[in-house]
Amino acid sequence: MQIIIRPYEQSDKAQVCNLLNQTSNAPLGEDMFEMQEARVRTYPFYKRIVLTVYNEVVGMAQLFHATGMTPQGFLSQTIIVDSAHRGRGFGQMLDEALA
């Protein structure tokens, strides 16, 4: 199995939106995702990585500090793994990659 963890790229947008929609009550379209991306680029610290299996994005993780949302001295972390790929340790791999 070819598993790669790498930085997020613009070409991952549709697959990352799919992952985010698995955990959200309100569907997120690519246009709304772009608006959110513009906002997070202004955060003092922001990092997003993706996990691919045979070039398909099946997980993503992000780490950020958003002034006014994240307490001083802390970072917020999000890890999402596609529901069809859970239970294989991918979330732990993403967590370790962010560390």
Phi and psi restraints in degrees (value plus and minus 20) as a CYANA .aco file:
   2 GLN   PHI    -113.0   -73.0
   2 GLN   PSI      85.0   125.0
   3 ILE   PHI    -131.9   -91.9
   3 ILE   PSI     108.0   148.0
   4 ILE   PHI    -152.0  -112.0
   4 ILE   PSI     113.6   153.6
   5 ILE   PHI    -129.8   -89.8
   5 ILE   PSI     106.3   146.3
   6 ARG   PHI    -168.9  -128.9
   6 ARG   PSI     147.0   187.0
   7 PRO   PHI     -83.0   -43.0
   7 PRO   PSI     129.8   169.8
   8 TYR   PHI     -81.3   -41.3
   8 TYR   PSI     120.3   160.3
   9 GLU   PHI    -144.2  -104.2
   9 GLU   PSI     133.9   173.9
  10 GLN   PHI     -74.7   -34.7
  10 GLN   PSI     -52.8   -12.8
  11 SER   PHI     -89.2   -49.2
  11 SER   PSI     -30.1     9.9
  12 ASP   PHI    -106.4   -66.4
  12 ASP   PSI     -24.0    16.0
  13 LYS   PHI     -71.9   -31.9
  13 LYS   PSI     -70.9   -30.9
  14 ALA   PHI     -82.8   -42.8
  14 ALA   PSI     -62.0   -22.0
  15 GLN   PHI     -91.1   -51.1
  15 GLN   PSI     -55.0   -15.0
  16 VAL   PHI     -88.9   -48.9
  16 VAL   PSI     -59.5   -19.5
  17 CYS   PHI     -79.1   -39.1
  17 CYS   PSI     -61.9   -21.9
  18 ASN   PHI     -79.1   -39.1
  18 ASN   PSI     -63.6   -23.6
  19 LEU   PHI     -83.1   -43.1
  19 LEU   PSI     -67.1   -27.1
  20 LEU   PHI     -81.1   -41.1
  20 LEU   PSI     -56.3   -16.3
  21 ASN   PHI     -89.8   -49.8
  21 ASN   PSI     -39.9     0.1
  22 GLN   PHI     -92.1   -52.1
  22 GLN   PSI     -36.7     3.3
  23 THR   PHI    -137.4   -97.4
  23 THR   PSI     -13.2    26.8
  24 SER   PHI    -139.3   -99.3
  24 SER   PSI     127.4   167.4
  25 ASN   PHI    -100.4   -60.4
  25 ASN   PSI     -44.6    -4.6
  26 ALA   PHI    -131.7   -91.7
  26 ALA   PSI     100.8   140.8
  27 PRO   PHI     -77.3   -37.3
  27 PRO   PSI     120.5   160.5
  28 LEU   PHI    -129.6   -89.6
  28 LEU   PSI      94.6   134.6
  29 GLY   PHI    -104.2   -64.2
  29 GLY   PSI     146.6   186.6
  30 GLU   PHI     -84.1   -44.1
  30 GLU   PSI     -51.4   -11.4
  31 ASP   PHI     -87.5   -47.5
  31 ASP   PSI     -62.1   -22.1
  32 MET   PHI     -88.5   -48.5
  32 MET   PSI     -57.2   -17.2
  33 PHE   PHI     -79.2   -39.2
  33 PHE   PSI     -62.5   -22.5
  34 GLU   PHI     -81.8   -41.8
  34 GLU   PSI     -59.4   -19.4
  35 MET   PHI     -85.3   -45.3
  35 MET   PSI     -61.6   -21.6
  36 GLN   PHI     -85.5   -45.5
  36 GLN   PSI     -58.8   -18.8
  37 GLU   PHI     -80.1   -40.1
  37 GLU   PSI     -61.8   -21.8
  38 ALA   PHI     -81.4   -41.4
  38 ALA   PSI     -57.3   -17.3
  39 ARG   PHI     -90.7   -50.7
  39 ARG   PSI     -64.8   -24.8
  40 VAL   PHI     -88.9   -48.9
  40 VAL   PSI     -43.5    -3.5
  41 ARG   PHI     -85.5   -45.5
  41 ARG   PSI     -35.8     4.2
  42 THR   PHI    -110.1   -70.1
  42 THR   PSI     -27.8    12.2
  43 TYR   PHI     -85.7   -45.7
  43 TYR   PSI     127.4   167.4
  44 PRO   PHI     -79.6   -39.6
  44 PRO   PSI     -51.8   -11.8
  45 PHE   PHI    -162.7  -122.7
  45 PHE   PSI     111.9   151.9
  46 TYR   PHI    -174.7  -134.7
  46 TYR   PSI     113.4   153.4
  47 LYS   PHI    -166.0  -126.0
  47 LYS   PSI     113.6   153.6
  48 ARG   PHI    -151.4  -111.4
  48 ARG   PSI     114.7   154.7
  49 ILE   PHI    -147.9  -107.9
  49 ILE   PSI     139.3   179.3
  50 VAL   PHI    -146.8  -106.8
  50 VAL   PSI     133.0   173.0
  51 LEU   PHI    -133.3   -93.3
  51 LEU   PSI     106.1   146.1
  52 THR   PHI    -135.2   -95.2
  52 THR   PSI     125.9   165.9
  53 VAL   PHI    -142.1  -102.1
  53 VAL   PSI      98.0   138.0
  54 TYR   PHI      28.8    68.8
  54 TYR   PSI      27.6    67.6
  55 ASN   PHI      48.5    88.5
  55 ASN   PSI     -10.3    29.7
  56 GLU   PHI    -123.1   -83.1
  56 GLU   PSI     108.0   148.0
  57 VAL   PHI     -91.8   -51.8
  57 VAL   PSI      95.7   135.7
  58 VAL   PHI    -137.9   -97.9
  58 VAL   PSI     -21.9    18.1
  59 GLY   PHI    -179.5  -139.5
  59 GLY   PSI     134.3   174.3
  60 MET   PHI    -166.8  -126.8
  60 MET   PSI     134.0   174.0
  61 ALA   PHI    -162.6  -122.6
  61 ALA   PSI     125.3   165.3
  62 GLN   PHI    -160.1  -120.1
  62 GLN   PSI     130.1   170.1
  63 LEU   PHI    -154.7  -114.7
  63 LEU   PSI     108.9   148.9
  64 PHE   PHI    -174.4  -134.4
  64 PHE   PSI     141.5   181.5
  65 HIS   PHI    -144.0  -104.0
  65 HIS   PSI      95.6   135.6
  66 ALA   PHI    -128.7   -88.7
  66 ALA   PSI      92.7   132.7
  67 THR   PHI     -75.6   -35.6
  67 THR   PSI     110.6   150.6
  68 GLY   PHI      70.2   110.2
  68 GLY   PSI     -38.4     1.6
  69 MET   PHI    -133.3   -93.3
  69 MET   PSI     -54.7   -14.7
  70 THR   PHI    -127.2   -87.2
  70 THR   PSI     107.8   147.8
  71 PRO   PHI     -77.6   -37.6
  71 PRO   PSI     128.1   168.1
  72 GLN   PHI     -75.6   -35.6
  72 GLN   PSI     114.0   154.0
  73 GLY   PHI      65.8   105.8
  73 GLY   PSI     -17.0    23.0
  74 PHE   PHI    -142.0  -102.0
  74 PHE   PSI     138.9   178.9
  75 LEU   PHI    -142.9  -102.9
  75 LEU   PSI     130.6   170.6
  76 SER   PHI    -121.2   -81.2
  76 SER   PSI     119.1   159.1
  77 GLN   PHI    -145.6  -105.6
  77 GLN   PSI     119.1   159.1
  78 THR   PHI    -150.2  -110.2
  78 THR   PSI     112.7   152.7
  79 ILE   PHI    -150.4  -110.4
  79 ILE   PSI     108.9   148.9
  80 ILE   PHI    -151.7  -111.7
  80 ILE   PSI     111.1   151.1
  81 VAL   PHI    -141.0  -101.0
  81 VAL   PSI     115.5   155.5
  82 ASP   PHI     -71.6   -31.6
  82 ASP   PSI     117.7   157.7
  83 SER   PHI     -77.6   -37.6
  83 SER   PSI     -50.3   -10.3
  84 ALA   PHI     -97.1   -57.1
  84 ALA   PSI     -29.2    10.8
  85 HIS   PHI    -139.4   -99.4
  85 HIS   PSI      -7.0    33.0
  86 ARG   PHI     -97.3   -57.3
  86 ARG   PSI     138.7   178.7
  87 GLY   PHI      62.8   102.8
  87 GLY   PSI      -6.3    33.7
  88 ARG   PHI    -134.8   -94.8
  88 ARG   PSI     -15.3    24.7
  89 GLY   PHI      67.5   107.5
  89 GLY   PSI     -12.4    27.6
  90 PHE   PHI     -86.5   -46.5
  90 PHE   PSI     -58.2   -18.2
  91 GLY   PHI     -81.4   -41.4
  91 GLY   PSI     -62.0   -22.0
  92 GLN   PHI     -85.5   -45.5
  92 GLN   PSI     -59.2   -19.2
  93 MET   PHI     -81.1   -41.1
  93 MET   PSI     -62.1   -22.1
  94 LEU   PHI     -86.0   -46.0
  94 LEU   PSI     -61.7   -21.7
  95 ASP   PHI     -79.4   -39.4
  95 ASP   PSI     -65.9   -25.9
  96 GLU   PHI     -85.8   -45.8
  96 GLU   PSI     -55.2   -15.2
  97 ALA   PHI     -88.1   -48.1
  97 ALA   PSI     -53.7   -13.7
  98 LEU   PHI     -92.4   -52.4
  98 LEU   PSI     -51.3   -11.3
